[in-house]
Amino acid sequence: MGRTARTLLAGGPHLVAVLPALVTALVAADRMPAEVGTRFGFDGTVVSSMPHAALVTTIVVLGVVLPAVFGAIGGRSAAARVSSYDTARFFGLVSWATAGVLGTVLYAATAANVDVATAADAHLPADRLLIAVGVAVVAGTVGYLVTPSLPPAPDEAAGVPLVVGATERVSWSRRVESRMSLALGAVMVVAGLVTGWLAGWLAGALLLVVGLAVLLFGSSALVTVDRRGLVVALGAVGRPRLRVPVEDIASVTTGEVSPAQFGGWGYRLVPGGSGVVLRGGPALIVTRRSGRRFTVTVDDAQTAAGLLAGLPHEAA
C-alpha cells in the first residue's frame, strides 16, 4: 500500500467521525439555543457551555486537525524496528478507536442540545459514554484488521564495539531537545491562562498543569552511557530517570526512527517496546533480554551503541 493510501486510511476515520456532529449542528441550528451545553457531569447535567458558532468552529477545527495529524503519522515510511510487535497495525487500532470514541461523544453532546430552550435544559445520559466505548472497541478492531503491516527497515549495526578495560572509566552523554514539545507546552500554558481568565481557573488548571509538565519533563532528555548501562534523564530537572542496566542488554542497534512509530513525541509505550522520542532521526535501540526494545532518539547514536555493545562483555 502506498503512502497516500496509508495516510487516508489513518486520517480518514477522523474526518468521518466529526461529520454527524457537524451536520446536526448545521441542519438543526434553528432548533438549538444560542448558547449550547458542551460539557456534562456524570448525572447528565450541563457543566459548561459555549456559543453555537463556537461549537461549529470547534467541530470544524477537529475535522481538519485530527485527520491531518493522524494521517501524517499513519503515512510514514518504513523506519527502524522499535518493537517486537507490528506498530503500524497498532497505530491503526489507536487511530480508529480514537475516532470512534470522539465522534460518538461529539454527536451525543451536540444532539443533546436539539429542541431545548436553554443550554441548562440539555441532558446527556451517562450510558452514552458506554456506547462510545463500545464504538471505540469495534472501530479499533476494524482499524487493526484493515491496516496493512509496514515492514521495518533493516537494523543498522552498532558499529565496532568499544571494548573497555577493567580499570578504565567511560562516559558518553548527549542532550536532545524537542522543538515540537517546547511549542506544544508553551501553547498549552498560554491556552490554560486564557481559558482560566475567560472561563474560570478551574477550567484552565488542567491545561496549565499539562503544559508545564510537557515543558519540564517532556521537552528534553540527557542520554548517558557508562559502565552501568544506559540512563535517560527526562526534562530540565533530570527526573524521572529511565535505566537499562548493562546486564539486561541483549543487543544494541541504531537506525532512523520517526515519532510516528510511537504515536507522537515524548516518552511513549507501544506493544513490545518503549522509547523517548523527542524528534525524528538517528536513534539508539536497545533490545532487553526479555525481547522488549527501548529506543531513544539522539545524535551520535553509533558511538553510544558501540560503547554499549562492548560493555556486556566486561559485565559477564
N, C-alpha and C positions, 0 to 999 in steps of 0.2 A: 504494500500500500504506500502511495506517495505521501510526501509531506503535506500537501494541500488537503488530501483526504483525511489524514490523521488530525489536522487542525480542525476541520469541520466536525469530525467525529467527537472531538473533545469539547469544542466550544459550542456546537450546535444545540445541545440539550439545554444550555442556559438561556439561549435566545427563545427557544420553545417554552421554557418554564415560566418566563415572565409574561408571555402573551395572554393567558387567561385573565390575569390581574389587570393588565393594561387595557384589554378590550372591555372588561367590566367597568373600569374607572371611566373610560371614554363614553361607552354606549349608555351607561346608567348615570351619567353625570347629573342629569336633571332630577334624579331620584335620590341623590346623596346630599348631605348637608355641606355647607361651605367649609366647615371645619370637620375633618373626619378622624375617627379613632384609629390609631396606628399601633399602639402597644396595649396589651391586655394582661390582666392579672390571672392567676390560676382559677379564680372564681368567674372568669369570663368578662369582668367589667373593664371599662376603659381606664388605662393608667395615664396615657398621654395622647395628644392629637396634633394634627398639622393641617394647614390649608389643603383643599382638594388639589390645587395646582401643584403644591409641593409633593403630594403623593404621586401624581402623574410623573413629575420630573424625576423623582427617586426611582420609580419603576423603569423609566427610560434609561437613566444612567446605569442601573444594574444590568439592563438589557444590552448595553453597549460594552461596559467594562468587563463583566464576567465572561462573556464569550471571547473577548479579546485576550484576557489573561489566561483562561483555561485552554483556549485554542493555541496560544503561543507556547504554553508548556507542553501540551499534547503533541504539537507538531515538530518537536525536537528531532534531531538526527541521532543516529546511534552514538553512544558515548561509552566510556569505560564501565565495566561491570561493578556495581556498588552493592549488590545484594545477591544472595543465593536464590532469590525468587525473581519472578518476572515483574519488574517495577512498571513497565509500560501498561500492562493489564491492571495492575493495582491502581495506577493513576486513573485509568478508565473507570474503575469502580468508584473511586473517590469523586471524580468529576460528575458522573451521572447521579450518584447518591446525593451530592450537594445540590444539584439542580432539582432533584425530586423534592427534597425537603423544603428548599427555599421557594420553589414555585407553588407548592401546596399551601405553605404558610402565607405567602403574599396574596394568593387568591382568596383564602379563607378570611383574612383580615380585611381585604377590600370588599368582599361580598357582604361582610357583616355590617357595612355602612349603607347598604342599599335599603331604601324605604324606611329610614329612621329620621326623626325630626332633628335630632342633635347628635353630636358625637357621643355624648354620655348615654344615649339610648342604644348604642351598638353593643352587641354581646357576641363573644366568641367562646363557645363551649370548649372545655379542656380536651374533649375527645378528638378535636381537630388535630391536636399535636400527635396523638396516637396514629391518626390517619396519615399524617406527614411522615412519621417514622416508617410506617408500612410502605408508603410510596417510595421512600428512600431505599428501603431494602430491595424492593422489586427493581427500581431503576438502577441501583448499584450492581445487582446481579446481571441485568441486561448489559450494562456498560462493560462489565468484566468479560462477558461472553463475546461481545461484538468487537472489542478492541483487539487488534492483532498484536502478537508478540513483536518486540523490536530487538533483534539480536544485538548484543553489545559489541562494541569494538574490541579487538583483541587486547588483552592486558599488555602493558609495556613492562619490560624487565626492570627490576630495581636498580640495575647497574652493578658495577663491581663492588662487592661487599667491602666496607672499610673496616678491616679487622683491627680490633682494639686490644692492645696489650694488657696484661693482668695488672700492671701498675699505672696504666695511663688513665687520665680523666678526659672525658669528651663531653661536649655540649654543643648542640646546634639549635638555633631558635630563629624564628621569623614571626613578625606580626602581620596579620592580614586584616583588612578592613572592608566593610561593605557599604558602598555609597547608597545602595538601594535601602538598606536597613536604616542608615542615618536619615535619609529623606523620609522614609515611612514613619520613623519615630518622631521626627520633627513635625510632620503633618498631623499625626495623631495628637501630639501635645497641643498644637495650635487649635485643632478641632475640639479638643476637650475644653480648652479655655473659652472658646467661642460658645460652645454648647452650654457650658456652665454659666456664662454671662447671660445668655438668652433664655435658656430653659431651666436653669437651676443647677447648682453644683452637684447634686446627686446624679443627675443625668450625665454630666461631663466627667465625673470621677473615674468611670471605667476607662474612657478614652485616655485620660491623663495618666492613669496607672500603667496601662498597657504601653502607651507611648514612651514613658520614662523607662519602663522595663526593657523595651527594644533598644533605646539609646544606651542604657547602662550595661546590658548583658548580651545584646544581640547584634551589635554593630562592629565588633572587632574581636579578635582572638589572638592569643600568643601561643604559638606552636613550638614545643620544646622536645628534643630528642636527646637523651643521655643514657648512661648505663642502666637506668631503671626502666627504660622503655619510652613510651610516647605520652606526653601530657599536653592537653589543650585547655588553656585557661581562658574562660569566656569574659568578654567585656572589659571595660576600663578598670574595674576593680579586681579582675583576675579570678572571679568566682561566678559560678561554680567551676571546678576543675574536672575534666574528663581524663581518665587514665587508662592506658593499655599496658599492663606490666610486660616486661620483656619475656617472662616465662609463659605468657598467654599468646604470644605471637607465633602463628604457624607459617605465614609467608607475608611478603611485602611486595607490592607492585605500585606503579604510578600510571596515570592516564588523564585524559581530558574529561572533565565532569561538568555537567550542567545542573543548575538549581532545579531544572525541570524534572530531573530524576528523583528529586526528593519532594516535589510539590511546592517549592519555594525556597526562601533564604533562611539561614539561621541553623539552630540545632534541630535536626529532623530525624524521625524514625520511619523506617519502611520495613516491610516484612523481610527478615533475613539480614537486616543491616541498620546502620545509623550513620550520622555524619554531621559535621559542622561545615556547612556550605554557605559561605558569605559572598561568593561570586563564582562565575564560571571560569574554567581554565584548568591549569595543572593541579593535580591532587595527589596526595599520599593516600594509598589504600592498603589497610592492614587487615589481613584475614586472621581471625582469632582461632584458637584450637577447636572451638565449638562449630566453626564454619561461618559464623556471622562476620560481616565486613564492617569496618569502621573507616570512614572517609573524611578527610579534611582538605579543603582547597587551600593551597599555599604555594608561594613561589619557591623555586629551587627544590621541588619535591624529590628530584632524583638524588640529591645529596642526602636528604633525610632518609630516603629509602635505602640507600647504600649503607648508611650507618646502622639503621635498624636491622638490615639483613645480616650484618656482621655480629651484632650483639648476642643473638641466641646461642651462637657457638661458644661465646665466653661464659654464658649463663649455664650451659649444660653441664 
